[in-house]
Amino acid sequence: MSLSSAHESSALKRILLSQFVSLSGNFFPDLRISMPNRIPLDPKLPKTFDATPNDTRSKAQLDQWWDRPYGLTRPDGRIEVRCLNGGAWDRSTHFGFADDYDAACALAEAKQAEWLKFRERPNACLEGGQVTVIRQPQRPDEEPRQLAAFPTAEAAAEYLRANFPEASSST
């Protein structure tokens, strides 16, 4: 075996072993790499959970459920995936339906990541003769956060392009 093929073999072995965890000398697949986050299935929700404005929810309820997707088993066996995340002002957000639990977990992870990317984008607002760049509150019990203020919309747009290129390219 040549030196380069021995090096390649060693590198390949390290890559493959990085996909496994060792338990008492035995190697098992590291499921944290390939599995989406697991979601609660059919959790016990407060009685009026999907009929309560988000800004009137208690801190305890927000702490327990905000940005935490969950699944509800439907009579046909499919799983409806929902999340209390601000996508609706008075109920949890419907992410969609999945045929099985693993698909529901994957759907929850993908849809929540998509929503967070949107929700975290900064916005420009005209306020008191200046343009402010703010980040909207991430929960109903938080306030918007001012990131910067500018005398013109052009200066605010330049700030957004320089500091948040992914946000300015999607608007």
Contacts in CASP RR format, 6 or more apart in sequence:
PFRMAT RR
TARGET T0000
AUTHOR 0000-0000-0000
METHOD contacts of the structure
MODEL  1
MSLSSAHESSALKRILLSQFVSLSGNFFPDLRISMPNRIPLDPKLPKTFD
ATPNDTRSKAQLDQWWDRPYGLTRPDGRIEVRCLNGGAWDRSTHFGFADD
YDAACALAEAKQAEWLKFRERPNACLEGGQVTVIRQPQRPDEEPRQLAAF
PTAEAAAEYLRANFPEASSST
1 9 0 8 1.000
17 27 0 8 1.000
18 30 0 8 1.000
19 29 0 8 1.000
19 30 0 8 1.000
19 33 0 8 1.000
20 27 0 8 1.000
20 28 0 8 1.000
20 29 0 8 1.000
20 30 0 8 1.000
21 27 0 8 1.000
21 28 0 8 1.000
21 29 0 8 1.000
21 30 0 8 1.000
35 102 0 8 1.000
35 105 0 8 1.000
36 102 0 8 1.000
36 105 0 8 1.000
36 106 0 8 1.000
36 108 0 8 1.000
36 109 0 8 1.000
36 110 0 8 1.000
37 105 0 8 1.000
37 108 0 8 1.000
37 109 0 8 1.000
38 105 0 8 1.000
39 68 0 8 1.000
39 69 0 8 1.000
39 70 0 8 1.000
39 71 0 8 1.000
39 81 0 8 1.000
39 104 0 8 1.000
39 105 0 8 1.000
39 108 0 8 1.000
40 68 0 8 1.000
40 70 0 8 1.000
40 71 0 8 1.000
41 70 0 8 1.000
41 71 0 8 1.000
41 72 0 8 1.000
41 73 0 8 1.000
41 79 0 8 1.000
41 101 0 8 1.000
41 104 0 8 1.000
42 71 0 8 1.000
42 72 0 8 1.000
42 73 0 8 1.000
43 70 0 8 1.000
43 71 0 8 1.000
45 65 0 8 1.000
46 52 0 8 1.000
46 61 0 8 1.000
49 65 0 8 1.000
49 84 0 8 1.000
49 91 0 8 1.000
49 92 0 8 1.000
50 91 0 8 1.000
50 92 0 8 1.000
51 90 0 8 1.000
51 91 0 8 1.000
52 90 0 8 1.000
52 91 0 8 1.000
53 89 0 8 1.000
53 90 0 8 1.000
54 84 0 8 1.000
54 86 0 8 1.000
54 88 0 8 1.000
54 89 0 8 1.000
54 90 0 8 1.000
54 140 0 8 1.000
55 89 0 8 1.000
55 140 0 8 1.000
55 141 0 8 1.000
57 140 0 8 1.000
59 141 0 8 1.000
62 84 0 8 1.000
62 139 0 8 1.000
62 140 0 8 1.000
62 141 0 8 1.000
65 84 0 8 1.000
65 92 0 8 1.000
66 84 0 8 1.000
66 85 0 8 1.000
66 139 0 8 1.000
67 83 0 8 1.000
67 84 0 8 1.000
67 85 0 8 1.000
67 112 0 8 1.000
67 116 0 8 1.000
68 83 0 8 1.000
68 84 0 8 1.000
69 81 0 8 1.000
69 82 0 8 1.000
69 83 0 8 1.000
69 95 0 8 1.000
69 108 0 8 1.000
69 109 0 8 1.000
69 111 0 8 1.000
69 112 0 8 1.000
70 81 0 8 1.000
70 82 0 8 1.000
70 83 0 8 1.000
70 108 0 8 1.000
71 79 0 8 1.000
71 80 0 8 1.000
71 81 0 8 1.000
71 82 0 8 1.000
71 104 0 8 1.000
71 108 0 8 1.000
72 79 0 8 1.000
72 80 0 8 1.000
72 82 0 8 1.000
73 79 0 8 1.000
74 80 0 8 1.000
74 97 0 8 1.000
78 97 0 8 1.000
78 98 0 8 1.000
78 99 0 8 1.000
79 97 0 8 1.000
79 98 0 8 1.000
79 99 0 8 1.000
79 100 0 8 1.000
79 101 0 8 1.000
79 103 0 8 1.000
79 104 0 8 1.000
80 94 0 8 1.000
80 96 0 8 1.000
80 97 0 8 1.000
81 94 0 8 1.000
81 95 0 8 1.000
81 96 0 8 1.000
81 97 0 8 1.000
81 98 0 8 1.000
81 104 0 8 1.000
81 107 0 8 1.000
81 108 0 8 1.000
81 111 0 8 1.000
82 92 0 8 1.000
82 93 0 8 1.000
82 94 0 8 1.000
82 95 0 8 1.000
83 92 0 8 1.000
83 93 0 8 1.000
83 95 0 8 1.000
83 108 0 8 1.000
83 111 0 8 1.000
83 112 0 8 1.000
83 115 0 8 1.000
84 92 0 8 1.000
84 93 0 8 1.000
85 92 0 8 1.000
85 93 0 8 1.000
85 112 0 8 1.000
85 115 0 8 1.000
85 116 0 8 1.000
85 119 0 8 1.000
86 93 0 8 1.000
86 119 0 8 1.000
86 140 0 8 1.000
87 93 0 8 1.000
87 115 0 8 1.000
93 115 0 8 1.000
95 107 0 8 1.000
95 108 0 8 1.000
95 111 0 8 1.000
95 112 0 8 1.000
96 107 0 8 1.000
96 111 0 8 1.000
98 104 0 8 1.000
98 106 0 8 1.000
98 107 0 8 1.000
117 166 0 8 1.000
119 136 0 8 1.000
119 138 0 8 1.000
120 135 0 8 1.000
120 138 0 8 1.000
121 135 0 8 1.000
121 164 0 8 1.000
121 167 0 8 1.000
121 170 0 8 1.000
121 171 0 8 1.000
122 133 0 8 1.000
122 134 0 8 1.000
122 135 0 8 1.000
122 147 0 8 1.000
122 160 0 8 1.000
122 164 0 8 1.000
122 167 0 8 1.000
123 133 0 8 1.000
123 134 0 8 1.000
123 135 0 8 1.000
123 136 0 8 1.000
124 131 0 8 1.000
124 132 0 8 1.000
124 133 0 8 1.000
124 153 0 8 1.000
124 156 0 8 1.000
124 157 0 8 1.000
124 160 0 8 1.000
125 131 0 8 1.000
125 132 0 8 1.000
125 133 0 8 1.000
125 134 0 8 1.000
126 153 0 8 1.000
130 149 0 8 1.000
130 150 0 8 1.000
130 151 0 8 1.000
131 149 0 8 1.000
131 150 0 8 1.000
131 151 0 8 1.000
131 152 0 8 1.000
131 153 0 8 1.000
131 155 0 8 1.000
131 156 0 8 1.000
132 146 0 8 1.000
132 148 0 8 1.000
132 149 0 8 1.000
132 150 0 8 1.000
132 156 0 8 1.000
133 146 0 8 1.000
133 147 0 8 1.000
133 148 0 8 1.000
133 149 0 8 1.000
133 150 0 8 1.000
133 156 0 8 1.000
133 159 0 8 1.000
133 160 0 8 1.000
134 144 0 8 1.000
134 145 0 8 1.000
134 146 0 8 1.000
134 147 0 8 1.000
135 144 0 8 1.000
135 145 0 8 1.000
135 147 0 8 1.000
136 144 0 8 1.000
137 143 0 8 1.000
137 144 0 8 1.000
137 145 0 8 1.000
148 156 0 8 1.000
148 159 0 8 1.000
150 156 0 8 1.000
150 159 0 8 1.000
157 168 0 8 1.000
160 167 0 8 1.000
160 168 0 8 1.000
161 168 0 8 1.000
END
